[in-house]
Amino acid sequence: QVPLVESGGGSVQPGESLRLSCAASGPPGAKYHMGWFRQAPGKEREGVAAVPIGGAAAYYAESVRGRFSASLDNAKNTLHLQMNSLKPEDTAMYYCAARPRDDGFTYRFALKSTEYTYWGQGTQVTVAP
């Protein structure tokens, strides 16, 4: 098991920003594909943003494209999610996910929860007037 430590959630007003961070505490030298997912009450978990190992590419859900920006610090195995222009519909529990380097990761499925092995406990994001 690889602990994922999430931080940065909170309550903001529409139009404001938040920054989430997730650090993967694995063995020395381990690298991870990482992503952020969210789940609102009564809804299924959905992929928000993902950054595979290397950090050269990022994948986004259509609903957040242009507002959210994900970046992966490979040296620290830490994934950041900068969320701007937040909307009430962004309100959800946000979960960090990670998968160790292996041959099974499918890049075009980077926003699917089934691609990930480890999950964080979640951090709440609430956007309301």
C-alpha positions in Angstrom: 0.0 0.0 0.0 1.2 3.5 -0.9 -0.1 6.3 1.3 -1.5 9.3 -0.6 -1.6 12.5 1.4 -4.0 15.1 0.1 -4.3 18.7 1.0 -5.8 22.0 -0.1 -9.6 21.5 0.0 -11.9 24.0 1.5 -14.9 26.3 0.9 -14.8 29.2 -1.6 -17.2 31.4 -3.5 -17.9 31.0 -7.2 -15.1 32.4 -9.3 -12.5 31.9 -6.7 -9.5 29.4 -6.8 -8.2 26.5 -4.8 -5.0 24.4 -5.1 -5.0 20.7 -4.2 -1.9 18.7 -3.7 -1.3 15.0 -3.3 2.0 13.4 -2.2 2.6 9.7 -2.8 4.8 8.1 -0.1 6.3 5.1 -1.8 9.7 3.3 -1.7 12.7 5.3 -2.9 12.9 5.5 -6.7 9.2 4.6 -7.2 7.3 6.6 -9.8 3.6 6.9 -10.3 1.0 7.9 -12.8 -1.4 10.1 -10.8 -4.8 11.6 -11.1 -7.6 13.5 -9.4 -11.1 12.3 -9.3 -14.2 13.7 -7.7 -17.5 12.5 -6.5 -20.6 14.6 -5.6 -23.4 13.3 -3.5 -25.6 11.0 -5.5 -23.2 10.9 -8.5 -20.6 8.5 -9.8 -16.9 9.2 -9.3 -15.5 11.0 -12.3 -12.0 11.7 -13.5 -11.0 15.3 -13.4 -7.3 15.5 -14.3 -4.5 13.0 -14.8 -0.8 13.3 -15.4 1.1 10.2 -16.3 4.7 9.5 -15.2 7.1 12.1 -16.7 4.6 14.9 -16.5 4.8 15.9 -20.1 1.1 15.4 -20.8 -2.0 16.1 -18.8 -5.6 14.9 -19.4 -8.7 16.8 -18.3 -12.4 16.3 -18.2 -14.2 18.5 -20.6 -16.1 20.1 -17.7 -12.8 21.5 -16.2 -10.7 22.1 -19.3 -9.4 25.7 -19.4 -10.1 26.2 -15.7 -8.1 23.5 -14.0 -4.4 22.8 -14.4 -2.6 19.7 -13.2 1.2 19.4 -12.7 3.3 16.5 -11.5 6.5 16.9 -9.6 8.2 13.7 -10.5 11.0 14.1 -8.0 8.6 14.4 -5.1 5.8 12.2 -6.5 3.4 15.1 -5.9 0.5 16.0 -8.0 -0.9 19.5 -7.9 -4.3 20.7 -9.2 -4.8 24.4 -9.6 -8.5 25.1 -9.8 -9.6 28.5 -11.1 -13.0 30.0 -11.8 -14.6 27.5 -9.5 -18.3 26.9 -10.0 -21.0 25.4 -7.6 -21.0 22.3 -9.8 -17.4 21.7 -8.9 -18.5 20.9 -5.3 -17.5 17.4 -4.5 -15.1 15.2 -2.6 -11.8 15.1 -4.5 -9.7 12.0 -4.4 -6.1 11.5 -5.5 -5.2 8.3 -7.2 -1.9 6.7 -8.2 -0.5 3.7 -10.1 3.1 2.5 -10.1 5.1 2.4 -13.3 4.1 -0.8 -15.1 3.1 -1.9 -18.6 -0.6 -2.0 -17.9 -1.4 1.7 -17.8 -3.4 2.8 -20.8 -2.9 6.5 -21.5 -6.1 7.1 -23.3 -7.9 5.8 -20.2 -6.0 8.1 -17.8 -9.3 9.5 -16.5 -10.8 6.1 -15.7 -10.7 5.1 -12.0 -9.9 1.5 -13.0 -6.5 2.5 -14.2 -5.4 3.3 -10.7 -4.2 1.2 -7.8 -4.0 3.5 -4.8 -6.4 6.0 -3.5 -6.4 8.9 -1.0 -9.0 9.5 1.7 -10.4 12.6 -0.1 -10.5 16.3 0.5 -13.8 18.3 0.3 -14.2 21.2 -2.1 -17.3 23.3 -1.6 -18.2 26.2 -3.9 -21.1 28.3 -2.8 -22.2 32.0 -2.6 
